[in-house]
Amino acid sequence: KFQEQEKEKEQEQEQEQEQDEDQDEESIISLLLSDTEPKGKKHRAPKRVLAFVRVKPTAHFAQDMIRLGSDNKSIEIYIQKSPRGGAVNNSQTDWSFKLDGLLHNTSQEMVYETVAKGLVSRALQGYNGTIMCYGQTGAGKTYTMTGTTSEYRNRGIIPRAIQQIFKSAAEFLNIMVTVRISYLEIYNEALFDLLAPALGRGCKENQLSVIDGPQGVYVKGLSIHPVSHEEEALHLLFEGETNRVISEHSLNKNSSRSHCIFTIYIECRSRDYTNHKCLKSKITLIDLAGSERLSKTGSDGQVRVEASYINKSLSFLEQLVIALADPKREHIPFRQSKLTHVLKDSLGGKCNTVLVTNIYGEAEHVEETLSSLRFATRMNWVTAEPVPNGPFYQEASVKVLEEEIQLLKQELIMQNSLTDNSLMSYNPLTTAQRAEIKSQVQKYLRGVIEEIDIVNVRQIQEVFRQFKVILNQQEEEVESRLWSKYGLRYMIESGSSSSFDLCLEKEQEDMEGTTDKDEDLEQEDDAGTLEIESPPTSPIPRGKREAKKDDEKESSRSPPPETSQDESSQSKTPTTDLEEEEEGGDQDSDEEPTIPSSEDFQNLRPPVSKQEAFELFKKVTGQEIHRIFRDNKRILIAKKKRSHAVAQEINSLKQQMEAIKEALEAQKQKRRQEGQYMDEKGQVIIDEEEFSLILKLKGLKEEHRAGFTELQDLKAEIQYCQQLLDKCRKRLISEFEIWYNENVRLPKDVKKALEPGGNIRPGMVPLKRVMCLDEDVQDKFERVQETALPDCPGSVSFYKARMKTDQKQTFNRTMAALRKIHRKPGLVPAAGKKKGLSFLPLT
Ligand SMILES: Nc1ncnc2c1ncn2[C@@H]1O[C@H](COP(=O)(O)OP(=O)(O)OP(=O)(O)O)[C@@H](O)[C@H]1O
């Protein structure tokens, strides 16, 4: 009877699937977006999560242990009785599983057709879909989900799903499809955004969290990237792939040790703008970490920790699946792990869910295979009643807001006419009005007018904006004057490669000065101004100068002409003036990042000096990071000043307390000499003066305690700010180095190649690629395009995206190598020379 029921269900499912496929995708979406209710297909028999098994190809398939059924759905496992079981051996020896399909010796294309194609086309019709790969480490989960990123033919489910979506979208005439992408990694129960910019990926501030919102579960802080074509989406996938945490492992050297969730968000709307409805859905593609046993992997240290996290989260996933499959269960344990929490609305329920269980065919892995098949069966029991997400009116909410704004504007106009305030305007400023405000601000600054009349909020905002522009211009001017006059010239002339270290050392000293003693705090301002304020001769803090002297003597470099002590004192005054002009004398402690100059730079010096280039970089490409650096620096200086002031206050409180204690002692002495009075309880009666002294002392003690706590807090904050500043400085310098190498500096032989008659024609090859001539991916791509692509036109986006990712990686490697060889003059970077690119010919 059970088998009959199963059969009926299967037939029903197949019929529905056929019906879905028969109907034109676009017309289904149009129907959903229209105001008429979609007919039929309302009362479907409950579906289940589909479970497929994919066997990794092997030459040693254990035929006697793993038997694949001829129906291509059943699989039997046979394990010989343990000889240790004795005469009465009841342990089970064979197991039989029936799932939705076996994928044995199946191509990637076939896997996609069987597992994902229908789910993806239903996602375009508003159904959420989830595909999850589960299995032992190295069994082929990533191969199934992503495939090989170097070969088009072996691409996995994700690139194929992307292709299908964009292909369908291009065929729709009346429906507009918007696609967005996110890529989340769960590693040791921590969430990572694989597509976040490098700067923010590991940042504490960028920490992600799983939130249960009214619209479902989402990951707060996860970046979601709009993509307009296949190549762009694939490039994001490849980029995310390179960011995955890879760890050495005895079973699989490139084994991924994390769960990865690639999500494609789809939004369909009618091109007919009178229809404001929008249909949203998402496809969640999950590549789980390997379900290996700790004892078998023989891992230790970090990998063992990873494995224990993986096993825990997979066991929570199993518990979740068991609970989902049990209709009587009221509580579903979603929150047990990050993985299960993130997948709360992606398993079963209203969404189409497919599980691919990857297994090995070899005898040695049969136990894991058995446990993977058990998981697949459990998952197969989970019921799912997929329903499309309801279309919603996006523009409608915008319209409501627009109407409200209009109403409020009218109310304001009425209010103003009642209060006789006709100058009030609520429209954006025109160019002429902006120009007028600018001229007013300039007049105000020159003293031509004494006040700027306030008209409305927009005008006030514009006035402030203009002030900011002028302030920024002045800051830059003053800064470049300072740099060109003092700091930079020294750096060029001394060619000191250790200046950067010295800066860091000095900062450390500043830090200690701030947190230790008050006297140190006194000196801090002086020491802090060294880099800018002191003459070019001594970028070394005073305390360090003596220690460094001997080293300097030994150094073969001759000191720059400005190294005499006398000149140092002379050059101090104008710098101080400039500082005051810039920030009211606040520029005291933390120096600007200085460029680590190098010997090879001396040899390969381009017409633009490195420091000039740095100035330019800060104003243009590095403007934002430089601004952040400066902001952080200001905050740090303010905190240090406050800390200084609090320390002084504490000292003065201490002195006052000492004085009061002395006065109290004197008062006591006097009382004893004059004879003291006692009350009925035998307690000494003190006079008013002594009482007021005691109260004062108590008050001072409280103040002292509060001050001390504030000082402690400030110390912690200063330390934190300092770390931020260090990070910022390093980032600014490294970004500059890359930019500089890319835009200004070219190795001699590359320059030669660029000369007329050389191998490269200027302007034809981007400079970043000039650095890796030995790996011309572009050329390879063009060659492949000419020969093989006509047979496989669909692969263009795939290879273009792959090439883009390869180029980026090669460029990053080259730049890293460039930075390393700074001390070897004239060397051409040969990044990647040893290792060929993973770009393979089209097959
Ligand atoms: N069906 C297959 N055909 C060809 N090669 C395969 C197949 N399945 C897996 N492989 C190869 O086996 C190796 C391991 O596969 P893969 O990285 O996909 O395993 P995994 O299950 O994702 O491992 P992990 O759990 O460590 O992430 C890869 O080199 C992959 O190319």
The ligand as a Gaussian input file, in Angstrom:
#p B3LYP/6-31G(d) Opt

LIG

0 1
 N       31.900000      13.810000     -10.179000
 C       33.184000      14.162000     -10.236000
 N       33.859000      14.082000     -11.379000
 C       35.155000      14.466000     -11.445000
 N       35.868000      14.916000     -10.413000
 C       35.257000      15.024000      -9.234000
 C       33.890000      14.650000      -9.078000
 N       33.545000      14.851000      -7.808000
 C       34.636000      15.352000      -7.195000
 N       35.660000      15.454000      -8.043000
 C       37.023000      15.946000      -7.748000
 O       37.350000      15.521000      -6.430000
 C       38.050000      16.524000      -5.726000
 C       37.330000      16.853000      -4.428000
 O       36.049000      17.325000      -4.738000
 P       35.374000      18.535000      -3.988000
 O       36.342000      19.601000      -3.663000
 O       34.173000      18.935000      -4.750000
 O       34.954000      17.831000      -2.638000
 P       34.099000      18.418000      -1.449000
 O       33.117000      17.405000      -1.071000
 O       33.584000      19.750000      -1.778000
 O       35.174000      18.543000      -0.309000
 P       35.084000      19.444000       1.018000
 O       34.079000      18.860000       1.919000
 O       36.414000      19.315000       1.585000
 O       34.717000      20.805000       0.587000
 C       38.129000      17.714000      -6.670000
 O       39.395000      17.723000      -7.256000
 C       37.071000      17.455000      -7.704000
 O       37.404000      18.008000      -8.946000

